[in-house]
Amino acid sequence: MKLRRLSFIGVLVIVAAGMAIGPASASRVRQLSAQEVKSALDKAPSFREKGFFLVDVRTVEEHDTGAIPGTDVNIEYRVIAKRHKEIGASLDDHIVVYCQSGKRSNIAADTLTELGYKNVYNIRGSMNAWLQAGYPLAGGRR
């Protein structure tokens, strides 16, 4: 019994250490799957009433090739600290960000969190995951 408890505690320590230093968990932002975001968009009465702000943090050129339907705004991750008010969200609103693979959107999400936004989410795998799932794109330039 004591050995089992120690093993369990050891697993917890390893998991906690991995979360503290692991590259995938360097971000403090909650991760959503493309499927979870698609499901939320499908359940919404309209894109305007989806209950969260969807932000594409890729470049304008990337955004112009197509975006996730319901995207509210395109603000490149490098300038999100300066332009975050363009999202139109309060600090308590829910904000979901995405890029091409998830790396830049994790950076943008961390930036938004540092600015005081409390409910920031990243789409794990971002556009790559969205496209891999076979989900449609909307025209870019919003």
Sequence and secondary structure as in RCSB ss.txt:
>XXXX:A:sequence
MKLRRLSFIGVLVIVAAGMAIGPASASRVRQLSAQEVKSALDKAPSFREKGFFLVDVRTVEEHDTGAIPGTDVNI
EYRVIAKRHKEIGASLDDHIVVYCQSGKRSNIAADTLTELGYKNVYNIRGSMNAWLQAGYPLAGGRR
>XXXX:A:secstr
 HHHHHHHHHHHHHHHHHHHH GGGSS SEEE HHHHHHHHHHSSSGGGSSSEEEE S HHHHTT B TT  EE 
 GGGHHHHGGGG   TTSEEEEE SSSHHHHHHHHHHHHTT SEEEEETTHHHHHHHTT   B    
